[in-house]
């Protein structure tokens, strides 16, 4: 078990399950890649290893992005939003970020777009 720095842990506002949403963003283009969930352990592992590590709510286990697919997220920086309830994980994404094989999880369905005048 990896321990999260208490100063960082004190700043986090977690869900009832102890999780914080973590938005993964490509560091150099700003492209939003995916949303994952982190608890203190996942965040500590991410900081320690330099690879984005998440908590799988469906499998109830930790997973470092790319362990099975090879599509690794190398962490460049981690930011906490002003409310302390969302992480922004800026990464260098290798390959697809989405489990469907798409570059980003947000390629699937455009729900609304405002046309430029």
Secondary structure, DSSP 4 states (H G I P E B T S, - for coil): -PPPPHHHHTT----TTS-EEEEEEETTT--EEEEEEE-HHHHHHHHHHSB-EEEETTTTEEEETTTTTS--EEEEEEEE-TTSSEEEEEEEE-S-SSTTS-SSTTSS-----PPP-
